[in-house]
């Protein structure tokens, strides 16, 4: 009986524990869309399974996004699939890995139109649904979609 109670206690503690992150980077983060408007200091956390983005305003977390391969959780809201997240906050034609790649400062759209530069890369991707300019240079990335009026800037401060 004691072993069973001990085992159940262990499961509860492990199940409720927060993930540990292998890296933490402070950054100036700007997100401007029709439904999201944030521009402040924050942190980007990474581990093997997910990326977490927190933006602070006056010392309080004003935005928290947990990005997993199969779901994205925002604050206290229910987790949703990446495609539904894109549809709600960005553009439904963006690939499911879009937000994960942006906050990990990796190429988007399966490296379409990727031009490597000395300090990073540039991507220009156009269709009738979007007109994207995305560039990474020395830990600073700027994503801009002119058609959908979306701007995401990340400036890592290390």
N, C-alpha and C positions, 0 to 999 in steps of 0.2 A: 504494500500500500504506500509506504514512504517513497519507494522508488518511482512509483507512478506519479505521485504528487510532485516530486522533484523533476521528473521528466516533463510534465505538463507546464511547470513553472519555467523551465528552460525554454520550451517551445514558445511560450508567450513572450518572454524577454527577447528571444532571437527574432521572432516574427514582428515585433514592434520596434526593433532597433533601426536607426537610420543608416543609410549606406555610408561607407567611408570612401573618401575620394583620394586618388593618388596625386592629383595636382589641383592647385587653386591659383587663379590668376586674377588680379584686380584689373579693372578696365573701365574706361569711359564708354558707355553704351547708349546709343540712340536708336530708337525704333519709332518710326512714324508710318502709320497706316490709317485707313478710315476708322478703325476700331481700337487701335493701340497708339498711345503717344507717351513715350518715355524718353528722357534724356538726362542721365545722371550716372554717378559712379556705381559700380557693382562688382560682382565676382562671377567668374565662370569656373565651375568645378568639373573635373573629369575623373571617371574611373572606367573600368573595362566595359561596364554595362550601360552607362548613361552619362549624360551631360546635364548639369544643373546651372541655370542662369538666375541670378538675383540682382535686381536693381534697387538701390536705396535712395530714399528721399528724406532728408532731415534725420538720418540715422535709423530709419525704419524701412524694412523691406516693402517696397511698393509693388513689385512684380517678382514672382517666383515661377520659373518654368522648369519642370523635370522632363528631359527628352530621352526617351528610350527608342529602340528601333521600331517597336510595334505600338507605342502609345506615347502621348504627350500629356503631362499633367500640369495644370496651371493653377497655382494657389490652392484654394480649397475646392475648386471645381472638380467635377468628375473627369477622369482621364478619358481621352478620346484618341481615335486612330489618327496618324499623321495626315492622311488625306483629308479627313474631316477638319482637322486643325487648320490646314492650309485653306480650305474652303471658307472657314469661319473668319480667319484673321489675315489671310494673304490672298492667294489666287488658287483656285481649284486645279489649274493646269500645271502647277509647280509639282515636281516629283516629291514623293513621300519623304525622301531623305533631305529635303531642302533645308529646313530649319536646323537640323543636326549638323549638316555641312557648314552652314553659315557660322554657327557658334563654335565650331571646331576649326574655322578658317580654312576649309578645304574647298576644292573646286565643286561646282554644282552641275546639274544636268549631265551627269556622266562625263564630265570634262569637255563638253561640247564647246567648240571654238576656243579652246584653251591656248593662250600664248604665254609661255614662260618668260619671266623677266629676271633680271639679276637678283632682285630681292623678293620675288613672289610670282604673281601671275595676273593676267587680265583675261576676262571673258566678256564678250558682247554677244548676246543671244536675242534674236528678234523673231516674233511671229505676229499674227493678228491679235493675239491675246496679251502679249507682253513685249516690252522693249527694255532689256536688262543690260546694265553695265555693272560688272562686278570686278573688283580688283583687290589684290592683297599685296601690300608692300611693307616689309619690315614690321610685322605684328600689327599693322593697321589695315583693316578691311572696310570697304565701302561697297554696299549693294544698293543699286538704284534701279527701280522699274518705273520708267517714265510714263507709260500708259496707265498703270494702276496707282501711281503716286505713292510708292513704297520706298522707304529709305531705312537702311539698317547700317549703322556705323559701329565698328568695334575697334577701340584703340587700347591694346594691352599695355599696361603700365608696370613694367618690371625693372 
